[in-house]
């Protein structure tokens, strides 16, 4: 089995809640369909409500090369860590 690969990525809006830049990692869980479309995207480990929502909205726009089993596209559940750094 080969895992899915990101082929189009959209960056989340960076939140500055209360004027403070948030640093850390948001973990999202999703299903990458056999067509490479993200489905059922949700946060499993968040940082801030606004930033978490922005991350989900961004990942919903991503496109993937689907996972393959025996050369055929299959749907798989994956977990992604989206890091936010202080710049």
MOPAC internal coordinates of N, CA, C and O (Angstrom, degrees):
PM7 1SCF
backbone

  N    0.0000 0     0.00 0     0.00 0    0    0    0
  C    1.4542 1     0.00 0     0.00 0    1    0    0
  C    1.5283 1   108.82 1     0.00 0    2    1    0
  O    1.2310 1   120.70 1   -45.22 1    3    2    1
  N    1.3300 1   116.27 1   134.78 1    3    2    1
  C    1.4626 1   120.42 1   175.12 1    5    3    2
  C    1.5223 1   108.72 1  -107.47 1    6    5    3
  O    1.2310 1   120.04 1   -42.44 1    7    6    5
  N    1.3281 1   117.52 1   137.56 1    7    6    5
  C    1.4683 1   120.53 1  -177.51 1    9    7    6
  C    1.5297 1   111.37 1   -74.28 1   10    9    7
  O    1.2310 1   120.60 1   -17.52 1   11   10    9
  N    1.3369 1   116.45 1   162.48 1   11   10    9
  C    1.4628 1   119.12 1   176.20 1   13   11   10
  C    1.5287 1   110.57 1   -68.55 1   14   13   11
  O    1.2310 1   120.98 1   -25.55 1   15   14   13
  N    1.3430 1   115.73 1   154.45 1   15   14   13
  C    1.4639 1   121.20 1   177.20 1   17   15   14
  C    1.5145 1   108.84 1  -124.78 1   18   17   15
  O    1.2310 1   120.86 1   -41.11 1   19   18   17
  N    1.3257 1   115.96 1   138.89 1   19   18   17
  C    1.4637 1   120.66 1   176.64 1   21   19   18
  C    1.5224 1   108.33 1   -71.60 1   22   21   19
  O    1.2310 1   120.49 1   -51.61 1   23   22   21
  N    1.3501 1   116.66 1   128.39 1   23   22   21
  C    1.4617 1   119.95 1   175.79 1   25   23   22
  C    1.5334 1   111.63 1  -115.60 1   26   25   23
  O    1.2310 1   119.93 1   162.20 1   27   26   25
  N    1.3274 1   117.73 1   -17.80 1   27   26   25
  C    1.4706 1   121.62 1   173.24 1   29   27   26
  C    1.5202 1   107.59 1  -143.22 1   30   29   27
  O    1.2310 1   121.43 1   -54.41 1   31   30   29
  N    1.3267 1   114.87 1   125.59 1   31   30   29
  C    1.4543 1   120.24 1  -176.29 1   33   31   30
  C    1.5258 1   109.78 1  -123.31 1   34   33   31
  O    1.2310 1   120.52 1   -44.76 1   35   34   33
  N    1.3254 1   116.61 1   135.24 1   35   34   33
  C    1.4604 1   123.03 1   175.73 1   37   35   34
  C    1.5213 1   107.12 1  -113.73 1   38   37   35
  O    1.2310 1   120.38 1   -50.34 1   39   38   37
  N    1.3220 1   116.87 1   129.66 1   39   38   37
  C    1.4719 1   120.97 1  -178.49 1   41   39   38
  C    1.5250 1   110.65 1   -79.75 1   42   41   39
  O    1.2310 1   120.20 1   -41.02 1   43   42   41
  N    1.3318 1   117.23 1   138.98 1   43   42   41
  C    1.4702 1   120.43 1   174.70 1   45   43   42
  C    1.5273 1   110.38 1   -67.32 1   46   45   43
  O    1.2310 1   121.09 1   -27.20 1   47   46   45
  N    1.3293 1   115.52 1   152.80 1   47   46   45
  C    1.4722 1   119.49 1   172.40 1   49   47   46
  C    1.5195 1   107.22 1   -66.82 1   50   49   47
  O    1.2310 1   120.99 1   -45.11 1   51   50   49
  N    1.3019 1   115.71 1   134.89 1   51   50   49
  C    1.4706 1   118.82 1   178.29 1   53   51   50
  C    1.5236 1   108.22 1   -82.45 1   54   53   51
  O    1.2310 1   121.42 1   -52.59 1   55   54   53
  N    1.2852 1   114.89 1   127.41 1   55   54   53
  C    1.4526 1   120.96 1  -177.30 1   57   55   54
  C    1.5219 1   110.78 1   -92.74 1   58   57   55
  O    1.2310 1   121.52 1   -37.67 1   59   58   57
  N    1.2979 1   114.69 1   142.33 1   59   58   57
  C    1.4706 1   119.47 1   171.66 1   61   59   58
  C    1.5245 1   106.76 1  -124.64 1   62   61   59
  O    1.2310 1   121.18 1  -109.18 1   63   62   61
  N    1.2980 1   115.34 1    70.82 1   63   62   61
  C    1.4608 1   121.52 1  -179.28 1   65   63   62
  C    1.5168 1   110.25 1   -61.54 1   66   65   63
  O    1.2310 1   121.20 1   -53.27 1   67   66   65
  N    1.3008 1   115.32 1   126.73 1   67   66   65
  C    1.4627 1   121.61 1   178.45 1   69   67   66
  C    1.5295 1   111.23 1    56.04 1   70   69   67
  O    1.2310 1   120.22 1  -149.14 1   71   70   69
  N    1.3411 1   117.19 1    30.86 1   71   70   69
  C    1.4586 1   121.08 1   177.67 1   73   71   70
  C    1.5190 1   114.12 1    76.23 1   74   73   71
  O    1.2310 1   119.91 1  -174.11 1   75   74   73
  N    1.3312 1   117.78 1     5.89 1   75   74   73
  C    1.4608 1   121.26 1  -179.01 1   77   75   74
  C    1.5222 1   108.49 1  -110.90 1   78   77   75
  O    1.2310 1   120.79 1   -51.01 1   79   78   77
  N    1.3055 1   116.09 1   128.99 1   79   78   77
  C    1.4678 1   120.30 1   178.29 1   81   79   78
  C    1.5334 1   108.82 1   -76.30 1   82   81   79
  O    1.2310 1   121.14 1   -47.74 1   83   82   81
  N    1.3283 1   115.43 1   132.26 1   83   82   81
  C    1.4613 1   120.47 1  -176.95 1   85   83   82
  C    1.5288 1   109.62 1   -91.61 1   86   85   83
  O    1.2310 1   120.98 1   -47.25 1   87   86   85
  N    1.3244 1   115.74 1   132.75 1   87   86   85
  C    1.4602 1   122.42 1  -179.75 1   89   87   86
  C    1.5249 1   108.34 1  -122.40 1   90   89   87
  O    1.2310 1   120.64 1   -44.04 1   91   90   89
  N    1.3253 1   116.37 1   135.96 1   91   90   89
  C    1.4573 1   120.47 1   178.29 1   93   91   90
  C    1.5148 1   110.37 1   150.84 1   94   93   91
  O    1.2310 1   120.89 1    21.32 1   95   94   93
  N    1.3197 1   115.89 1  -158.68 1   95   94   93
  C    1.4648 1   121.44 1  -176.38 1   97   95   94
  C    1.5210 1   110.52 1  -129.80 1   98   97   95
  O    1.2310 1   121.30 1   -46.21 1   99   98   97
  N    1.3326 1   115.13 1   133.79 1   99   98   97
  C    1.4588 1   122.27 1   172.53 1  101   99   98
  C    1.5271 1   106.19 1  -103.94 1  102  101   99
  O    1.2310 1   120.39 1   -52.22 1  103  102  101
  N    1.3339 1   116.85 1   127.78 1  103  102  101
  C    1.4609 1   121.24 1   177.91 1  105  103  102
  C    1.5187 1   108.46 1  -103.24 1  106  105  103
  O    1.2310 1   120.96 1   -55.85 1  107  106  105
  N    1.3366 1   115.77 1   124.15 1  107  106  105
  C    1.4531 1   120.81 1   177.24 1  109  107  106
  C    1.5222 1   109.58 1  -115.73 1  110  109  107
  O    1.2310 1   121.28 1   -33.31 1  111  110  109
  N    1.3297 1   115.15 1   146.69 1  111  110  109
  C    1.4594 1   122.18 1   176.29 1  113  111  110
  C    1.5214 1   105.99 1  -116.98 1  114  113  111
  O    1.2310 1   120.67 1   -41.70 1  115  114  113
  N    1.3367 1   116.32 1   138.30 1  115  114  113
  C    1.4463 1   121.02 1  -179.11 1  117  115  114
  C    1.5160 1   110.70 1  -154.05 1  118  117  115
  O    1.2310 1   121.28 1   -13.73 1  119  118  117
  N    1.3091 1   115.15 1   166.27 1  119  118  117
  C    1.4535 1   121.19 1   171.72 1  121  119  118
  C    1.5222 1   106.46 1  -105.71 1  122  121  119
  O    1.2310 1   120.64 1   -52.33 1  123  122  121
  N    1.3399 1   116.39 1   127.67 1  123  122  121
  C    1.4573 1   120.69 1   171.89 1  125  123  122
  C    1.5251 1   105.19 1   -94.75 1  126  125  123
  O    1.2310 1   120.70 1   -64.37 1  127  126  125
  N    1.3436 1   116.27 1   115.63 1  127  126  125
  C    1.4648 1   120.76 1  -175.89 1  129  127  126
  C    1.5283 1   110.92 1   -69.31 1  130  129  127
  O    1.2310 1   120.91 1   -10.04 1  131  130  129
  N    1.3106 1   115.87 1   169.96 1  131  130  129
  C    1.4615 1   121.45 1   178.06 1  133  131  130
  C    1.5295 1   111.15 1   -65.25 1  134  133  131
  O    1.2310 1   120.38 1   167.02 1  135  134  133
  N    1.3446 1   116.89 1   -12.98 1  135  134  133
  C    1.4699 1   121.18 1   176.48 1  137  135  134
  C    1.5258 1   111.36 1   -99.12 1  138  137  135
  O    1.2310 1   120.03 1  -177.61 1  139  138  137
  N    1.3371 1   117.54 1     2.39 1  139  138  137
  C    1.4612 1   121.59 1   178.44 1  141  139  138
  C    1.5121 1   114.78 1    83.26 1  142  141  139
  O    1.2310 1   120.73 1  -161.64 1  143  142  141
  N    1.3303 1   116.21 1    18.36 1  143  142  141
  C    1.4642 1   121.47 1  -178.39 1  145  143  142
  C    1.5318 1   109.70 1  -100.71 1  146  145  143
  O    1.2310 1   120.05 1   -48.83 1  147  146  145
  N    1.3471 1   117.51 1   131.17 1  147  146  145
  C    1.4667 1   119.43 1   177.74 1  149  147  146
  C    1.5307 1   111.30 1   -71.05 1  150  149  147
  O    1.2310 1   120.65 1   -46.81 1  151  150  149
  N    1.3192 1   116.36 1   133.19 1  151  150  149
  C    1.4672 1   123.01 1   179.90 1  153  151  150
  C    1.5277 1   109.10 1  -130.64 1  154  153  151
  O    1.2310 1   120.74 1   -27.93 1  155  154  153
  N    1.3255 1   116.19 1   152.07 1  155  154  153
  C    1.4687 1   122.15 1   174.08 1  157  155  154
  C    1.5304 1   111.75 1    52.50 1  158  157  155
  O    1.2310 1   120.72 1  -131.75 1  159  158  157
  N    1.3443 1   116.23 1    48.25 1  159  158  157
  C    1.4697 1   121.38 1  -179.50 1  161  159  158
  C    1.5264 1   108.83 1   -77.81 1  162  161  159
  O    1.2310 1   120.67 1   -53.90 1  163  162  161
  N    1.3312 1   116.32 1   126.10 1  163  162  161
  C    1.4654 1   119.93 1   175.84 1  165  163  162
  C    1.5264 1   110.44 1  -148.95 1  166  165  163
  O    1.2310 1   121.29 1   -22.61 1  167  166  165
  N    1.3101 1   115.13 1   157.39 1  167  166  165
  C    1.4688 1   121.86 1  -178.56 1  169  167  166
  C    1.5176 1   109.30 1   -84.41 1  170  169  167
  O    1.2310 1   120.62 1   -50.13 1  171  170  169
  N    1.3379 1   116.41 1   129.87 1  171  170  169
  C    1.4649 1   119.51 1   174.62 1  173  171  170
  C    1.5240 1   110.43 1  -102.78 1  174  173  171
  O    1.2310 1   120.41 1   154.82 1  175  174  173
  N    1.3504 1   116.82 1   -25.18 1  175  174  173
  C    1.4757 1   120.90 1   175.20 1  177  175  174
  C    1.5266 1   106.84 1  -144.36 1  178  177  175
  O    1.2310 1   121.03 1   -67.06 1  179  178  177
  N    1.3155 1   115.64 1   112.94 1  179  178  177
  C    1.4574 1   120.00 1  -174.99 1  181  179  178
  C    1.5140 1   113.93 1  -109.98 1  182  181  179
  O    1.2310 1   122.02 1    -5.12 1  183  182  181
  N    1.3397 1   113.74 1   174.88 1  183  182  181
  C    1.4673 1   121.28 1   178.42 1  185  183  182
  C    1.5229 1   111.56 1  -117.78 1  186  185  183
  O    1.2310 1   120.96 1   135.38 1  187  186  185
  N    1.3240 1   115.77 1   -44.62 1  187  186  185
  C    1.4620 1   122.17 1  -172.88 1  189  187  186
  C    1.5261 1   106.42 1  -155.61 1  190  189  187
  O    1.2310 1   119.81 1   -43.00 1  191  190  189
  N    1.3110 1   117.96 1   137.00 1  191  190  189
  C    1.4642 1   121.81 1  -174.40 1  193  191  190
  C    1.5320 1   112.28 1   -52.38 1  194  193  191
  O    1.2310 1   120.18 1   131.89 1  195  194  193
  N    1.3236 1   117.25 1   -48.11 1  195  194  193
  C    1.4687 1   121.45 1  -178.59 1  197  195  194
  C    1.5348 1   111.59 1   -65.57 1  198  197  195
  O    1.2310 1   120.40 1   135.75 1  199  198  197
  N    1.3185 1   116.85 1   -44.25 1  199  198  197
  C    1.4674 1   121.48 1   179.75 1  201  199  198
  C    1.5304 1   110.56 1   -67.48 1  202  201  199
  O    1.2310 1   120.00 1   139.87 1  203  202  201
  N    1.3205 1   117.61 1   -40.13 1  203  202  201
  C    1.4683 1   121.43 1   177.78 1  205  203  202
  C    1.5286 1   110.10 1   -59.79 1  206  205  203
  O    1.2310 1   120.23 1   134.29 1  207  206  205
  N    1.3374 1   117.16 1   -45.71 1  207  206  205
  C    1.4652 1   121.44 1  -179.36 1  209  207  206
  C    1.5299 1   110.50 1   -64.07 1  210  209  207
  O    1.2310 1   120.39 1   138.09 1  211  210  209
  N    1.3212 1   116.85 1   -41.91 1  211  210  209
  C    1.4604 1   121.59 1   177.74 1  213  211  210
  C    1.5258 1   111.13 1   -60.91 1  214  213  211
  O    1.2310 1   120.71 1   141.22 1  215  214  213
  N    1.3265 1   116.24 1   -38.78 1  215  214  213
  C    1.4666 1   121.37 1   179.63 1  217  215  214
  C    1.5248 1   110.41 1   -66.15 1  218  217  215
  O    1.2310 1   119.95 1   135.45 1  219  218  217
  N    1.3369 1   117.70 1   -44.55 1  219  218  217
  C    1.4630 1   121.63 1   178.40 1  221  219  218
  C    1.5328 1   109.73 1   -60.84 1  222  221  219
  O    1.2310 1   120.18 1   134.16 1  223  222  221
  N    1.3438 1   117.26 1   -45.84 1  223  222  221
  C    1.4656 1   120.93 1  -179.57 1  225  223  222
  C    1.5288 1   111.30 1   -61.43 1  226  225  223
  O    1.2310 1   120.01 1   141.77 1  227  226  225
  N    1.3159 1   117.58 1   -38.23 1  227  226  225
  C    1.4635 1   121.13 1   179.05 1  229  227  226
  C    1.5280 1   110.97 1   -68.30 1  230  229  227
  O    1.2310 1   120.39 1   131.94 1  231  230  229
  N    1.3375 1   116.85 1   -48.06 1  231  230  229
  C    1.4669 1   120.49 1  -177.24 1  233  231  230
  C    1.5316 1   111.00 1   -64.35 1  234  233  231
  O    1.2310 1   120.05 1   148.86 1  235  234  233
  N    1.3328 1   117.52 1   -31.14 1  235  234  233
  C    1.4742 1   120.42 1   177.44 1  237  235  234
  C    1.5306 1   111.58 1   -62.84 1  238  237  235
  O    1.2310 1   119.96 1   160.62 1  239  238  237
  N    1.3389 1   117.69 1   -19.38 1  239  238  237
  C    1.4655 1   121.97 1   179.85 1  241  239  238
  C    1.5302 1   112.91 1   -94.42 1  242  241  239
  O    1.2310 1   120.19 1   173.17 1  243  242  241
  N    1.3265 1   117.24 1    -6.83 1  243  242  241
  C    1.4584 1   120.91 1  -179.52 1  245  243  242
  C    1.5270 1   109.88 1   -67.16 1  246  245  243
  O    1.2310 1   121.47 1   -21.13 1  247  246  245
  N    1.3285 1   114.79 1   158.87 1  247  246  245
  C    1.4622 1   120.85 1   172.78 1  249  247  246
  C    1.5207 1   107.61 1  -127.98 1  250  249  247
  O    1.2310 1   121.20 1   -36.48 1  251  250  249
  N    1.3070 1   115.31 1   143.52 1  251  250  249
  C    1.4624 1   121.55 1  -176.27 1  253  251  250
  C    1.5216 1   110.83 1  -125.00 1  254  253  251
  O    1.2310 1   121.26 1   -28.06 1  255  254  253
  N    1.3213 1   115.19 1   151.94 1  255  254  253
  C    1.4549 1   119.90 1   161.50 1  257  255  254
  C    1.5248 1   102.53 1   -82.31 1  258  257  255
  O    1.2310 1   119.62 1   -57.68 1  259  258  257
  N    1.3374 1   118.33 1   122.32 1  259  258  257
  C    1.4713 1   118.72 1  -172.43 1  261  259  258
  C    1.5269 1   113.28 1   -65.55 1  262  261  259
  O    1.2310 1   121.75 1   -20.83 1  263  262  261
  N    1.3297 1   114.25 1   159.17 1  263  262  261
  C    1.4663 1   120.21 1   172.62 1  265  263  262
  C    1.5215 1   107.84 1   -63.96 1  266  265  263
  O    1.2310 1   121.08 1   -26.94 1  267  266  265
  N    1.3214 1   115.53 1   153.06 1  267  266  265
  C    1.4685 1   119.05 1   179.19 1  269  267  266
  C    1.5253 1   110.11 1  -130.18 1  270  269  267
  O    1.2310 1   121.93 1   -41.56 1  271  270  269
  N    1.3153 1   113.91 1   138.44 1  271  270  269
  C    1.4606 1   121.21 1   174.90 1  273  271  270
  C    1.5296 1   106.32 1  -127.39 1  274  273  271
  O    1.2310 1   121.05 1   -56.19 1  275  274  273
  N    1.3108 1   115.60 1   123.81 1  275  274  273
  C    1.4703 1   121.24 1  -176.01 1  277  275  274
  C    1.5286 1   111.16 1    54.85 1  278  277  275
  O    1.2310 1   120.89 1  -143.68 1  279  278  277
  N    1.3446 1   115.90 1    36.32 1  279  278  277
  C    1.4590 1   121.36 1   177.18 1  281  279  278
  C    1.5159 1   115.41 1    79.39 1  282  281  279
  O    1.2310 1   119.88 1  -179.62 1  283  282  281
  N    1.3410 1   117.83 1     0.38 1  283  282  281
  C    1.4636 1   121.55 1  -178.67 1  285  283  282
  C    1.5277 1   110.09 1  -111.43 1  286  285  283
  O    1.2310 1   120.20 1   -40.71 1  287  286  285
  N    1.3530 1   117.23 1   139.29 1  287  286  285
  C    1.4677 1   120.22 1   178.77 1  289  287  286
  C    1.5299 1   111.30 1   -63.72 1  290  289  287
  O    1.2310 1   121.10 1   -42.89 1  291  290  289
  N    1.3296 1   115.49 1   137.11 1  291  290  289
  C    1.4672 1   121.63 1   177.57 1  293  291  290
  C    1.5179 1   109.74 1  -136.13 1  294  293  291
  O    1.2310 1   120.99 1   -25.87 1  295  294  293
  N    1.3272 1   115.72 1   154.13 1  295  294  293
  C    1.4656 1   121.28 1   175.06 1  297  295  294
  C    1.5249 1   109.13 1   -80.87 1  298  297  295
  O    1.2310 1   120.60 1   -40.14 1  299  298  297
  N    1.3303 1   116.46 1   139.86 1  299  298  297
  C    1.4647 1   121.39 1   177.39 1  301  299  298
  C    1.5228 1   109.87 1  -140.66 1  302  301  299
  O    1.2310 1   121.18 1   -27.75 1  303  302  301
  N    1.3245 1   115.36 1   152.25 1  303  302  301
  C    1.4677 1   121.66 1   174.53 1  305  303  302
  C    1.5236 1   107.29 1   -93.23 1  306  305  303
  O    1.2310 1   121.00 1   -48.27 1  307  306  305
  N    1.3401 1   115.70 1   131.73 1  307  306  305
  C    1.4616 1   120.42 1   179.69 1  309  307  306
  C    1.5246 1   110.16 1  -132.28 1  310  309  307
  O    1.2310 1   121.67 1   -20.71 1  311  310  309
  N    1.3175 1   114.40 1   159.29 1  311  310  309
  C    1.4582 1   122.63 1   175.81 1  313  311  310
  C    1.5276 1   106.98 1  -119.32 1  314  313  311
  O    1.2310 1   120.77 1   -48.43 1  315  314  313
  N    1.3325 1   116.13 1   131.57 1  315  314  313
  C    1.4649 1   121.28 1   179.96 1  317  315  314
  C    1.5175 1   110.00 1  -123.02 1  318  317  315
  O    1.2310 1   120.67 1   -42.34 1  319  318  317
  N    1.3251 1   116.33 1   137.66 1  319  318  317
  C    1.4642 1   121.82 1   173.60 1  321  319  318
  C    1.5232 1   108.11 1  -101.79 1  322  321  319
  O    1.2310 1   120.51 1   -59.76 1  323  322  321
  N    1.3351 1   116.63 1   120.24 1  323  322  321
  C    1.4599 1   122.01 1   179.36 1  325  323  322
  C    1.5282 1   106.18 1  -107.07 1  326  325  323
  O    1.2310 1   120.67 1   -66.83 1  327  326  325
  N    1.3345 1   116.32 1   113.17 1  327  326  325
  C    1.4730 1   121.30 1  -175.06 1  329  327  326
  C    1.5305 1   110.43 1   -91.79 1  330  329  327
  O    1.2310 1   121.15 1   -40.32 1  331  330  329
  N    1.3202 1   115.40 1   139.68 1  331  330  329
  C    1.4551 1   123.59 1   174.28 1  333  331  330
  C    1.5285 1   107.20 1  -117.84 1  334  333  331
  O    1.2310 1   121.48 1   -57.43 1  335  334  333
  N    1.3290 1   114.77 1   122.57 1  335  334  333
  C    1.4674 1   120.20 1  -176.44 1  337  335  334
  C    1.5222 1   110.90 1  -111.00 1  338  337  335
  O    1.2310 1   121.10 1   -27.79 1  339  338  337
  N    1.3056 1   115.50 1   152.21 1  339  338  337
  C    1.4595 1   121.39 1   174.42 1  341  339  338
  C    1.5250 1   107.65 1   -81.61 1  342  341  339
  O    1.2310 1   120.95 1   -52.83 1  343  342  341
  N    1.3347 1   115.78 1   127.17 1  343  342  341
  C    1.4699 1   117.98 1  -178.54 1  345  343  342
  C    1.5051 1   111.11 1  -120.46 1  346  345  343
  O    1.2310 1   120.10 1   180.00 1  347  346  345

